[in-house]
Amino acid sequence: MQRDNLQFATAYAPEMTLRDLMEDYGTDVWNYAFFLTRSREQANDISQEVFLKAFRNISKYRGQSSVKTWLLTITRNTAFSWSKNSFWRRFTALGNHQGTINHFSAEKEALGKQYANRIWEIIMELPDRNREVLVLDIQYGLSISEMSDLLKVVPGTVKSRLARARDKVRMALEKEEKE
Amino acid sequence: MKGRSEDKEHVMVGHTDWYRQAGRRPLREEGFTPELMQRIEAASVSPHKGNARFSRGKRPVFLLLASAFVICILIWQAGGINGLQTLIPKGHPLQKAAARPSSEPTVEPQVYSPPVGSAEFEFSGKKYYMPLPLDRDKRIAYAVETSQGILWSPAPHGVNYNKYLFFHPTEPRVLYLSSKENSELSATSATKVYSYPLFASDENTYNYVSGVFGVGDYAIVMSYSKTVGTKASSKQILSVVDVRKVVPGGTVVPRELFTLDDPALNVYRSLTAIDKQHGEFIMLFSVADGEGGYGYKAVVYDFDSGQKHELNAQFQIQESTVTYETDGEKRNIEIFIKTGEQWYLDWMNEEQNSR
């Protein structure tokens, strides 16, 4: 159970063990890292970094935000500092031959395996800014204000990015239905 | 303090069906696994372990500076570099090393220490690494073992990595051949085999290499071209490089074997396979037998001659191999690519059942 009630979290968080943190928020942190990077490998590494940072600094948690949004903020900062030296290219190795093979049908197949349905494939193809707000809304249920704080943009920008993201997904789905 | 109750603005929840659907679990597999949790706990035991990525480089630099300082002090006290010789006992290995002419090559045991960002490979129990700049995607760096050495190709620099439609390389794809003795796959110690032209047909259409395979005296290279901004790419072309013909300063142009564009390859359980021992590439086409079943028609390409011929035999397909008999000889060869649609449908069914 996540301890997201702010008063409770402020009192409880400093006492949390690393395992408590991971059991409560592991999936949230990992998924957000994955949505940002589109890489399982990087999501693993970022999750490790986030929990170690958070655990070392848990005594400094003052309850300005819920534990979840505090961790999501650390996740975002960590992912962006890592992205400077990494690339999110989506290639997949096939087969057990000597060497590797990459081609587009294989790439599509692998991505198809990753997400539970076509909607998420479309969401993951959105530009970073649009994808992120949609994920924070659908998956994490953050309010406009919470997203605004996390993304460090004004609420109006969050709203317009969300509107654009929703339009893009809707149009993509409509286009596919017509085809 | 801003809480969710303060200014909660739900956006479109329930407004459209897709939004509701997307709210379900978005990933098939759990990402944050118990194994990852254990890994993080193990990393937390040592206060520095988690930050090893950032601090690892500082310690060697400090040691290097400290060593340099000590050496400078010794040289200064001994009255210069010649005086340093007097500090070392006669007959000590350092005496000999210091006296050796600078033009004499030093013989050092090869150390396997791949720099950060290297792509790593292992062939016949030996490890190899290909140093790459950090801005390269090592997943598209290839290396394969051949009879003449390791044929490899570094990932070319590219742009727009996170925009699938607009990604393109900015430098040509190059094939190299290195000795199996060298752990480091480096252009300086390798023989250049071939450099693909960066552009295919026009300045907006680029050549790509999508796979390299080692087959004894040959390397098979899969390539295609794609225009920036479009989804469709050209058909995959399979080419063969005879590595026995690679000589320093020469070029071996990959010889095109065929294009994977035969629609018959999509039928049922058609596939392609490689006979490494005999240097042959086999295309197995599923053909309807008129009784509701399928048989196979086989076409064999010979790497040496580039010629093709039909092969009449009974084929048995296992998960990754094809077994057949020809001229009284039983052959067991490796499947290369399963191209028929039924393979894909089988995979889809497995996926559906595992959900």
Interface residues (C-beta under 8 A of the other chain):
Chain A: L6 L18 R19 M22 E23 G26 T27 V29 W30 N31 F34 R40 A43 N44 S47 Q48 E49 F51 L52 K53 F55 G63 Q64 S65 S66 N85 S86 F87 W88 R89 R90 F91 A93 L94 G95 N96 H97 Q98 G99 T100 I101 N102 H103 F104 E109 K113 Q114 Y115 A116 N117 I119 W120 I123 E125 D128 D137 I138 Q139 G141 L142 S143 I144 S145 E146 D149 K159 L162 R166 V169 R170 L173
Chain B: M1 K2 G3 R4 E6 D7 K8 E9 H10 V11 M12 T16 W18 Y19 Q21 A22 G23 R24 R25 P26 L27 R28 E29 E30 G31 F32 L36 M37 R39 I40 E41 A43 S44 G50 N51 F123 L134 D135 D137 R139 I140 Y142 A143 V144 E145 Y161 N162 Y164 F167 S210 G211 V212 F213 G214 M222 Y224 S233 Q236 S320 E334 F336 I337 Y344 W347 E351
